[in-house]
Amino acid sequence: MKAFGVILIAVGILMLIFTRVNFTTKDKVIDAGPIEINKEEKHSIDWPTYAGIGIAVIGAFVLIGANRKKS
């Protein structure tokens, strides 16, 4: 459980630093023998700041809970 808590905290901090992820997909539009036409489409995923804070806080609770069970 400690490792899971640490991972959640790290993901939460990364979500605070990087609030957007951009990526490009390629779709094949026409494939007629030697002629091939592809289309590139750009996408972005945004998340609010409070999502990163929430995940980091949940990770902290998991980490604290794992430490209390051990004692």
PDB file of N, CA, C and O in Angstrom:
ATOM      1  N   MET A   1       0.809  -1.187   0.000  1.00  0.00           N
ATOM      2  CA  MET A   1       0.000   0.000   0.000  1.00  0.00           C
ATOM      3  C   MET A   1       0.861   1.264   0.000  1.00  0.00           C
ATOM      4  O   MET A   1       0.464   2.291  -0.551  1.00  0.00           O
ATOM      5  N   LYS A   2       2.047   1.183   0.623  1.00  0.00           N
ATOM      6  CA  LYS A   2       2.922   2.359   0.645  1.00  0.00           C
ATOM      7  C   LYS A   2       3.312   2.762  -0.776  1.00  0.00           C
ATOM      8  O   LYS A   2       3.306   3.943  -1.122  1.00  0.00           O
ATOM      9  N   ALA A   3       3.647   1.776  -1.581  1.00  0.00           N
ATOM     10  CA  ALA A   3       4.056   2.066  -2.956  1.00  0.00           C
ATOM     11  C   ALA A   3       2.906   2.708  -3.738  1.00  0.00           C
ATOM     12  O   ALA A   3       3.126   3.636  -4.516  1.00  0.00           O
ATOM     13  N   PHE A   4       1.699   2.220  -3.533  1.00  0.00           N
ATOM     14  CA  PHE A   4       0.530   2.783  -4.202  1.00  0.00           C
ATOM     15  C   PHE A   4       0.306   4.239  -3.789  1.00  0.00           C
ATOM     16  O   PHE A   4      -0.015   5.085  -4.623  1.00  0.00           O
ATOM     17  N   GLY A   5       0.478   4.522  -2.505  1.00  0.00           N
ATOM     18  CA  GLY A   5       0.347   5.890  -2.015  1.00  0.00           C
ATOM     19  C   GLY A   5       1.388   6.815  -2.614  1.00  0.00           C
ATOM     20  O   GLY A   5       1.074   7.940  -3.002  1.00  0.00           O
ATOM     21  N   VAL A   6       2.620   6.348  -2.692  1.00  0.00           N
ATOM     22  CA  VAL A   6       3.695   7.154  -3.274  1.00  0.00           C
ATOM     23  C   VAL A   6       3.429   7.399  -4.756  1.00  0.00           C
ATOM     24  O   VAL A   6       3.662   8.503  -5.249  1.00  0.00           O
ATOM     25  N   ILE A   7       2.944   6.381  -5.476  1.00  0.00           N
ATOM     26  CA  ILE A   7       2.629   6.533  -6.898  1.00  0.00           C
ATOM     27  C   ILE A   7       1.513   7.559  -7.086  1.00  0.00           C
ATOM     28  O   ILE A   7       1.586   8.395  -7.986  1.00  0.00           O
ATOM     29  N   LEU A   8       0.476   7.500  -6.238  1.00  0.00           N
ATOM     30  CA  LEU A   8      -0.613   8.470  -6.342  1.00  0.00           C
ATOM     31  C   LEU A   8      -0.121   9.895  -6.082  1.00  0.00           C
ATOM     32  O   LEU A   8      -0.533  10.826  -6.774  1.00  0.00           O
ATOM     33  N   ILE A   9       0.737  10.067  -5.115  1.00  0.00           N
ATOM     34  CA  ILE A   9       1.285  11.397  -4.832  1.00  0.00           C
ATOM     35  C   ILE A   9       2.095  11.898  -6.025  1.00  0.00           C
ATOM     36  O   ILE A   9       1.976  13.059  -6.416  1.00  0.00           O
ATOM     37  N   ALA A  10       2.912  11.029  -6.599  1.00  0.00           N
ATOM     38  CA  ALA A  10       3.725  11.425  -7.757  1.00  0.00           C
ATOM     39  C   ALA A  10       2.848  11.781  -8.955  1.00  0.00           C
ATOM     40  O   ALA A  10       3.122  12.758  -9.652  1.00  0.00           O
ATOM     41  N   VAL A  11       1.808  11.007  -9.198  1.00  0.00           N
ATOM     42  CA  VAL A  11       0.896  11.296 -10.310  1.00  0.00           C
ATOM     43  C   VAL A  11       0.179  12.624 -10.067  1.00  0.00           C
ATOM     44  O   VAL A  11       0.008  13.416 -10.994  1.00  0.00           O
ATOM     45  N   GLY A  12      -0.239  12.867  -8.832  1.00  0.00           N
ATOM     46  CA  GLY A  12      -0.888  14.129  -8.510  1.00  0.00           C
ATOM     47  C   GLY A  12       0.013  15.323  -8.745  1.00  0.00           C
ATOM     48  O   GLY A  12      -0.430  16.342  -9.275  1.00  0.00           O
ATOM     49  N   ILE A  13       1.272  15.210  -8.356  1.00  0.00           N
ATOM     50  CA  ILE A  13       2.227  16.300  -8.566  1.00  0.00           C
ATOM     51  C   ILE A  13       2.475  16.511 -10.058  1.00  0.00           C
ATOM     52  O   ILE A  13       2.554  17.650 -10.517  1.00  0.00           O
ATOM     53  N   LEU A  14       2.599  15.422 -10.816  1.00  0.00           N
ATOM     54  CA  LEU A  14       2.782  15.547 -12.267  1.00  0.00           C
ATOM     55  C   LEU A  14       1.564  16.185 -12.925  1.00  0.00           C
ATOM     56  O   LEU A  14       1.704  16.947 -13.881  1.00  0.00           O
ATOM     57  N   MET A  15       0.373  15.878 -12.420  1.00  0.00           N
ATOM     58  CA  MET A  15      -0.840  16.491 -12.965  1.00  0.00           C
ATOM     59  C   MET A  15      -0.890  17.985 -12.659  1.00  0.00           C
ATOM     60  O   MET A  15      -1.466  18.756 -13.426  1.00  0.00           O
ATOM     61  N   LEU A  16      -0.293  18.397 -11.548  1.00  0.00           N
ATOM     62  CA  LEU A  16      -0.216  19.827 -11.241  1.00  0.00           C
ATOM     63  C   LEU A  16       0.775  20.543 -12.159  1.00  0.00           C
ATOM     64  O   LEU A  16       0.551  21.688 -12.550  1.00  0.00           O
ATOM     65  N   ILE A  17       1.860  19.870 -12.496  1.00  0.00           N
ATOM     66  CA  ILE A  17       2.882  20.477 -13.347  1.00  0.00           C
ATOM     67  C   ILE A  17       2.427  20.501 -14.802  1.00  0.00           C
ATOM     68  O   ILE A  17       2.515  21.533 -15.467  1.00  0.00           O
ATOM     69  N   PHE A  18       1.943  19.371 -15.292  1.00  0.00           N
ATOM     70  CA  PHE A  18       1.504  19.247 -16.680  1.00  0.00           C
ATOM     71  C   PHE A  18      -0.018  19.173 -16.701  1.00  0.00           C
ATOM     72  O   PHE A  18      -0.594  18.116 -16.444  1.00  0.00           O
ATOM     73  N   THR A  19      -0.667  20.287 -17.006  1.00  0.00           N
ATOM     74  CA  THR A  19      -2.130  20.317 -16.969  1.00  0.00           C
ATOM     75  C   THR A  19      -2.760  19.932 -18.300  1.00  0.00           C
ATOM     76  O   THR A  19      -3.985  19.896 -18.417  1.00  0.00           O
ATOM     77  N   ARG A  20      -1.942  19.647 -19.297  1.00  0.00           N
ATOM     78  CA  ARG A  20      -2.460  19.265 -20.612  1.00  0.00           C
ATOM     79  C   ARG A  20      -1.527  18.259 -21.262  1.00  0.00           C
ATOM     80  O   ARG A  20      -0.306  18.354 -21.138  1.00  0.00           O
ATOM     81  N   VAL A  21      -2.116  17.292 -21.957  1.00  0.00           N
ATOM     82  CA  VAL A  21      -1.349  16.319 -22.729  1.00  0.00           C
ATOM     83  C   VAL A  21      -1.822  16.419 -24.174  1.00  0.00           C
ATOM     84  O   VAL A  21      -3.019  16.314 -24.445  1.00  0.00           O
ATOM     85  N   ASN A  22      -0.901  16.620 -25.091  1.00  0.00           N
ATOM     86  CA  ASN A  22      -1.214  16.696 -26.515  1.00  0.00           C
ATOM     87  C   ASN A  22      -0.670  15.466 -27.229  1.00  0.00           C
ATOM     88  O   ASN A  22       0.422  14.986 -26.925  1.00  0.00           O
ATOM     89  N   PHE A  23      -1.454  14.962 -28.186  1.00  0.00           N
ATOM     90  CA  PHE A  23      -0.981  13.850 -28.995  1.00  0.00           C
ATOM     91  C   PHE A  23      -1.635  13.919 -30.363  1.00  0.00           C
ATOM     92  O   PHE A  23      -2.664  14.570 -30.542  1.00  0.00           O
ATOM     93  N   THR A  24      -1.023  13.236 -31.330  1.00  0.00           N
ATOM     94  CA  THR A  24      -1.495  13.240 -32.714  1.00  0.00           C
ATOM     95  C   THR A  24      -1.796  11.815 -33.139  1.00  0.00           C
ATOM     96  O   THR A  24      -1.034  10.892 -32.852  1.00  0.00           O
ATOM     97  N   THR A  25      -2.926  11.647 -33.833  1.00  0.00           N
ATOM     98  CA  THR A  25      -3.271  10.341 -34.379  1.00  0.00           C
ATOM     99  C   THR A  25      -3.267  10.427 -35.904  1.00  0.00           C
ATOM    100  O   THR A  25      -3.596  11.465 -36.476  1.00  0.00           O
ATOM    101  N   LYS A  26      -2.898   9.338 -36.546  1.00  0.00           N
ATOM    102  CA  LYS A  26      -2.911   9.259 -38.006  1.00  0.00           C
ATOM    103  C   LYS A  26      -4.000   8.274 -38.415  1.00  0.00           C
ATOM    104  O   LYS A  26      -4.054   7.143 -37.932  1.00  0.00           O
ATOM    105  N   ASP A  27      -4.860   8.729 -39.310  1.00  0.00           N
ATOM    106  CA  ASP A  27      -5.919   7.878 -39.843  1.00  0.00           C
ATOM    107  C   ASP A  27      -5.713   7.725 -41.340  1.00  0.00           C
ATOM    108  O   ASP A  27      -5.407   8.693 -42.037  1.00  0.00           O
ATOM    109  N   LYS A  28      -5.883   6.498 -41.833  1.00  0.00           N
ATOM    110  CA  LYS A  28      -5.763   6.240 -43.255  1.00  0.00           C
ATOM    111  C   LYS A  28      -7.101   6.583 -43.900  1.00  0.00           C
ATOM    112  O   LYS A  28      -8.124   5.980 -43.577  1.00  0.00           O
ATOM    113  N   VAL A  29      -7.091   7.555 -44.816  1.00  0.00           N
ATOM    114  CA  VAL A  29      -8.312   7.987 -45.481  1.00  0.00           C
ATOM    115  C   VAL A  29      -8.533   7.177 -46.751  1.00  0.00           C
ATOM    116  O   VAL A  29      -9.611   6.620 -46.957  1.00  0.00           O
ATOM    117  N   ILE A  30      -7.506   7.109 -47.607  1.00  0.00           N
ATOM    118  CA  ILE A  30      -7.612   6.370 -48.865  1.00  0.00           C
ATOM    119  C   ILE A  30      -6.384   5.490 -49.007  1.00  0.00           C
ATOM    120  O   ILE A  30      -5.256   5.935 -48.792  1.00  0.00           O
ATOM    121  N   ASP A  31      -6.616   4.241 -49.371  1.00  0.00           N
ATOM    122  CA  ASP A  31      -5.531   3.309 -49.649  1.00  0.00           C
ATOM    123  C   ASP A  31      -5.874   2.606 -50.947  1.00  0.00           C
ATOM    124  O   ASP A  31      -6.511   1.553 -50.946  1.00  0.00           O
ATOM    125  N   ALA A  32      -5.444   3.199 -52.062  1.00  0.00           N
ATOM    126  CA  ALA A  32      -5.745   2.663 -53.389  1.00  0.00           C
ATOM    127  C   ALA A  32      -4.439   2.255 -54.058  1.00  0.00           C
ATOM    128  O   ALA A  32      -3.858   3.013 -54.834  1.00  0.00           O
ATOM    129  N   GLY A  33      -3.996   1.065 -53.746  1.00  0.00           N
ATOM    130  CA  GLY A  33      -2.761   0.555 -54.335  1.00  0.00           C
ATOM    131  C   GLY A  33      -1.566   1.361 -53.874  1.00  0.00           C
ATOM    132  O   GLY A  33      -1.324   1.473 -52.672  1.00  0.00           O
ATOM    133  N   PRO A  34      -0.807   1.931 -54.815  1.00  0.00           N
ATOM    134  CA  PRO A  34       0.384   2.696 -54.423  1.00  0.00           C
ATOM    135  C   PRO A  34       0.049   4.088 -53.871  1.00  0.00           C
ATOM    136  O   PRO A  34       0.915   4.754 -53.303  1.00  0.00           O
ATOM    137  N   ILE A  35      -1.202   4.528 -54.038  1.00  0.00           N
ATOM    138  CA  ILE A  35      -1.596   5.848 -53.541  1.00  0.00           C
ATOM    139  C   ILE A  35      -2.216   5.685 -52.153  1.00  0.00           C
ATOM    140  O   ILE A  35      -3.146   4.905 -51.949  1.00  0.00           O
ATOM    141  N   GLU A  36      -1.678   6.433 -51.226  1.00  0.00           N
ATOM    142  CA  GLU A  36      -2.164   6.360 -49.843  1.00  0.00           C
ATOM    143  C   GLU A  36      -2.296   7.780 -49.307  1.00  0.00           C
ATOM    144  O   GLU A  36      -1.354   8.570 -49.384  1.00  0.00           O
ATOM    145  N   ILE A  37      -3.468   8.101 -48.763  1.00  0.00           N
ATOM    146  CA  ILE A  37      -3.697   9.420 -48.186  1.00  0.00           C
ATOM    147  C   ILE A  37      -3.993   9.238 -46.709  1.00  0.00           C
ATOM    148  O   ILE A  37      -4.898   8.498 -46.325  1.00  0.00           O
ATOM    149  N   ASN A  38      -3.206   9.933 -45.883  1.00  0.00           N
ATOM    150  CA  ASN A  38      -3.364   9.866 -44.434  1.00  0.00           C
ATOM    151  C   ASN A  38      -3.808  11.222 -43.901  1.00  0.00           C
ATOM    152  O   ASN A  38      -3.523  12.266 -44.488  1.00  0.00           O
ATOM    153  N   LYS A  39      -4.499  11.179 -42.797  1.00  0.00           N
ATOM    154  CA  LYS A  39      -4.965  12.404 -42.146  1.00  0.00           C
ATOM    155  C   LYS A  39      -4.417  12.424 -40.727  1.00  0.00           C
ATOM    156  O   LYS A  39      -4.582  11.458 -39.983  1.00  0.00           O
ATOM    157  N   GLU A  40      -3.769  13.515 -40.350  1.00  0.00           N
ATOM    158  CA  GLU A  40      -3.262  13.683 -38.986  1.00  0.00           C
ATOM    159  C   GLU A  40      -4.235  14.551 -38.215  1.00  0.00           C
ATOM    160  O   GLU A  40      -4.644  15.614 -38.683  1.00  0.00           O
ATOM    161  N   GLU A  41      -4.603  14.092 -37.033  1.00  0.00           N
ATOM    162  CA  GLU A  41      -5.541  14.835 -36.201  1.00  0.00           C
ATOM    163  C   GLU A  41      -4.908  15.059 -34.828  1.00  0.00           C
ATOM    164  O   GLU A  41      -4.440  14.120 -34.184  1.00  0.00           O
ATOM    165  N   LYS A  42      -4.904  16.315 -34.398  1.00  0.00           N
ATOM    166  CA  LYS A  42      -4.316  16.658 -33.103  1.00  0.00           C
ATOM    167  C   LYS A  42      -5.394  16.612 -32.028  1.00  0.00           C
ATOM    168  O   LYS A  42      -6.512  17.088 -32.228  1.00  0.00           O
ATOM    169  N   HIS A  43      -5.040  16.033 -30.890  1.00  0.00           N
ATOM    170  CA  HIS A  43      -5.946  15.924 -29.751  1.00  0.00           C
ATOM    171  C   HIS A  43      -5.238  16.485 -28.514  1.00  0.00           C
ATOM    172  O   HIS A  43      -4.010  16.495 -28.433  1.00  0.00           O
ATOM    173  N   SER A  44      -6.022  16.941 -27.577  1.00  0.00           N
ATOM    174  CA  SER A  44      -5.452  17.357 -26.301  1.00  0.00           C
ATOM    175  C   SER A  44      -6.399  16.946 -25.182  1.00  0.00           C
ATOM    176  O   SER A  44      -7.621  16.981 -25.326  1.00  0.00           O
ATOM    177  N   ILE A  45      -5.802  16.561 -24.074  1.00  0.00           N
ATOM    178  CA  ILE A  45      -6.560  16.188 -22.876  1.00  0.00           C
ATOM    179  C   ILE A  45      -6.188  17.185 -21.786  1.00  0.00           C
ATOM    180  O   ILE A  45      -5.020  17.314 -21.419  1.00  0.00           O
ATOM    181  N   ASP A  46      -7.184  17.881 -21.280  1.00  0.00           N
ATOM    182  CA  ASP A  46      -6.983  18.847 -20.205  1.00  0.00           C
ATOM    183  C   ASP A  46      -7.646  18.324 -18.938  1.00  0.00           C
ATOM    184  O   ASP A  46      -8.675  17.651 -18.997  1.00  0.00           O
ATOM    185  N   TRP A  47      -7.054  18.636 -17.800  1.00  0.00           N
ATOM    186  CA  TRP A  47      -7.697  18.322 -16.529  1.00  0.00           C
ATOM    187  C   TRP A  47      -7.536  19.513 -15.604  1.00  0.00           C
ATOM    188  O   TRP A  47      -6.564  20.262 -15.703  1.00  0.00           O
ATOM    189  N   PRO A  48      -8.492  19.684 -14.705  1.00  0.00           N
ATOM    190  CA  PRO A  48      -8.419  20.839 -13.800  1.00  0.00           C
ATOM    191  C   PRO A  48      -7.347  20.651 -12.732  1.00  0.00           C
ATOM    192  O   PRO A  48      -6.920  19.531 -12.450  1.00  0.00           O
ATOM    193  N   THR A  49      -6.925  21.756 -12.151  1.00  0.00           N
ATOM    194  CA  THR A  49      -5.882  21.743 -11.128  1.00  0.00           C
ATOM    195  C   THR A  49      -6.317  20.939  -9.904  1.00  0.00           C
ATOM    196  O   THR A  49      -5.511  20.235  -9.296  1.00  0.00           O
ATOM    197  N   TYR A  50      -7.600  21.049  -9.549  1.00  0.00           N
ATOM    198  CA  TYR A  50      -8.056  20.354  -8.348  1.00  0.00           C
ATOM    199  C   TYR A  50      -8.009  18.830  -8.499  1.00  0.00           C
ATOM    200  O   TYR A  50      -8.005  18.121  -7.492  1.00  0.00           O
ATOM    201  N   ALA A  51      -7.975  18.315  -9.719  1.00  0.00           N
ATOM    202  CA  ALA A  51      -7.854  16.872  -9.904  1.00  0.00           C
ATOM    203  C   ALA A  51      -6.479  16.388  -9.440  1.00  0.00           C
ATOM    204  O   ALA A  51      -6.376  15.361  -8.768  1.00  0.00           O
ATOM    205  N   GLY A  52      -5.427  17.123  -9.795  1.00  0.00           N
ATOM    206  CA  GLY A  52      -4.078  16.772  -9.342  1.00  0.00           C
ATOM    207  C   GLY A  52      -3.936  16.888  -7.838  1.00  0.00           C
ATOM    208  O   GLY A  52      -3.315  16.040  -7.198  1.00  0.00           O
ATOM    209  N   ILE A  53      -4.520  17.949  -7.270  1.00  0.00           N
ATOM    210  CA  ILE A  53      -4.472  18.117  -5.817  1.00  0.00           C
ATOM    211  C   ILE A  53      -5.212  16.975  -5.133  1.00  0.00           C
ATOM    212  O   ILE A  53      -4.732  16.424  -4.143  1.00  0.00           O
ATOM    213  N   GLY A  54      -6.379  16.622  -5.662  1.00  0.00           N
ATOM    214  CA  GLY A  54      -7.174  15.538  -5.077  1.00  0.00           C
ATOM    215  C   GLY A  54      -6.456  14.205  -5.100  1.00  0.00           C
ATOM    216  O   GLY A  54      -6.486  13.468  -4.115  1.00  0.00           O
ATOM    217  N   ILE A  55      -5.815  13.887  -6.201  1.00  0.00           N
ATOM    218  CA  ILE A  55      -5.092  12.615  -6.301  1.00  0.00           C
ATOM    219  C   ILE A  55      -3.909  12.597  -5.345  1.00  0.00           C
ATOM    220  O   ILE A  55      -3.634  11.572  -4.722  1.00  0.00           O
ATOM    221  N   ALA A  56      -3.200  13.726  -5.220  1.00  0.00           N
ATOM    222  CA  ALA A  56      -2.070  13.786  -4.290  1.00  0.00           C
ATOM    223  C   ALA A  56      -2.546  13.630  -2.845  1.00  0.00           C
ATOM    224  O   ALA A  56      -1.887  12.964  -2.047  1.00  0.00           O
ATOM    225  N   VAL A  57      -3.686  14.239  -2.503  1.00  0.00           N
ATOM    226  CA  VAL A  57      -4.229  14.125  -1.146  1.00  0.00           C
ATOM    227  C   VAL A  57      -4.675  12.692  -0.864  1.00  0.00           C
ATOM    228  O   VAL A  57      -4.439  12.172   0.227  1.00  0.00           O
ATOM    229  N   ILE A  58      -5.315  12.057  -1.832  1.00  0.00           N
ATOM    230  CA  ILE A  58      -5.715  10.653  -1.658  1.00  0.00           C
ATOM    231  C   ILE A  58      -4.485   9.775  -1.450  1.00  0.00           C
ATOM    232  O   ILE A  58      -4.495   8.875  -0.611  1.00  0.00           O
ATOM    233  N   GLY A  59      -3.419  10.039  -2.221  1.00  0.00           N
ATOM    234  CA  GLY A  59      -2.177   9.292  -2.047  1.00  0.00           C
ATOM    235  C   GLY A  59      -1.587   9.490  -0.662  1.00  0.00           C
ATOM    236  O   GLY A  59      -1.047   8.553  -0.073  1.00  0.00           O
ATOM    237  N   ALA A  60      -1.687  10.706  -0.141  1.00  0.00           N
ATOM    238  CA  ALA A  60      -1.184  10.967   1.214  1.00  0.00           C
ATOM    239  C   ALA A  60      -1.998  10.192   2.246  1.00  0.00           C
ATOM    240  O   ALA A  60      -1.430   9.625   3.180  1.00  0.00           O
ATOM    241  N   PHE A  61      -3.326  10.160   2.087  1.00  0.00           N
ATOM    242  CA  PHE A  61      -4.168   9.394   3.001  1.00  0.00           C
ATOM    243  C   PHE A  61      -3.851   7.898   2.937  1.00  0.00           C
ATOM    244  O   PHE A  61      -3.822   7.226   3.968  1.00  0.00           O
ATOM    245  N   VAL A  62      -3.615   7.380   1.742  1.00  0.00           N
ATOM    246  CA  VAL A  62      -3.257   5.964   1.592  1.00  0.00           C
ATOM    247  C   VAL A  62      -1.929   5.687   2.275  1.00  0.00           C
ATOM    248  O   VAL A  62      -1.773   4.670   2.952  1.00  0.00           O
ATOM    249  N   LEU A  63      -0.975   6.588   2.098  1.00  0.00           N
ATOM    250  CA  LEU A  63       0.342   6.419   2.716  1.00  0.00           C
ATOM    251  C   LEU A  63       0.248   6.488   4.235  1.00  0.00           C
ATOM    252  O   LEU A  63       0.870   5.682   4.927  1.00  0.00           O
ATOM    253  N   ILE A  64      -0.511   7.425   4.759  1.00  0.00           N
ATOM    254  CA  ILE A  64      -0.700   7.535   6.221  1.00  0.00           C
ATOM    255  C   ILE A  64      -1.414   6.306   6.760  1.00  0.00           C
ATOM    256  O   ILE A  64      -1.047   5.773   7.807  1.00  0.00           O
ATOM    257  N   GLY A  65      -2.437   5.860   6.037  1.00  0.00           N
ATOM    258  CA  GLY A  65      -3.175   4.663   6.450  1.00  0.00           C
ATOM    259  C   GLY A  65      -2.306   3.423   6.465  1.00  0.00           C
ATOM    260  O   GLY A  65      -2.448   2.575   7.346  1.00  0.00           O
ATOM    261  N   ALA A  66      -1.414   3.308   5.509  1.00  0.00           N
ATOM    262  CA  ALA A  66      -0.510   2.145   5.469  1.00  0.00           C
ATOM    263  C   ALA A  66       0.454   2.193   6.642  1.00  0.00           C
ATOM    264  O   ALA A  66       0.794   1.150   7.203  1.00  0.00           O
ATOM    265  N   ASN A  67       0.898   3.378   7.022  1.00  0.00           N
ATOM    266  CA  ASN A  67       1.820   3.509   8.159  1.00  0.00           C
ATOM    267  C   ASN A  67       1.126   3.228   9.470  1.00  0.00           C
ATOM    268  O   ASN A  67       1.737   2.663  10.377  1.00  0.00           O
ATOM    269  N   ARG A  68      -0.135   3.606   9.596  1.00  0.00           N
ATOM    270  CA  ARG A  68      -0.874   3.359  10.858  1.00  0.00           C
ATOM    271  C   ARG A  68      -1.199   1.883  11.038  1.00  0.00           C
ATOM    272  O   ARG A  68      -1.198   1.379  12.161  1.00  0.00           O
ATOM    273  N   LYS A  69      -1.477   1.188   9.940  1.00  0.00           N
ATOM    274  CA  LYS A  69      -1.754  -0.265  10.039  1.00  0.00           C
ATOM    275  C   LYS A  69      -0.524  -1.015  10.509  1.00  0.00           C
ATOM    276  O   LYS A  69      -0.618  -1.994  11.249  1.00  0.00           O
ATOM    277  N   LYS A  70       0.625  -0.545  10.071  1.00  0.00           N
ATOM    278  CA  LYS A  70       1.880  -1.232  10.421  1.00  0.00           C
ATOM    279  C   LYS A  70       2.207  -1.105  11.893  1.00  0.00           C
ATOM    280  O   LYS A  70       2.772  -2.030  12.476  1.00  0.00           O
ATOM    281  N   SER A  71       1.866   0.017  12.509  1.00  0.00           N
ATOM    282  CA  SER A  71       2.212   0.255  13.914  1.00  0.00           C
ATOM    283  C   SER A  71       1.381  -0.529  14.865  1.00  0.00           C
ATOM    284  O   SER A  71       1.565  -0.425  16.077  1.00  0.00           O
TER     285      SER A  71
END
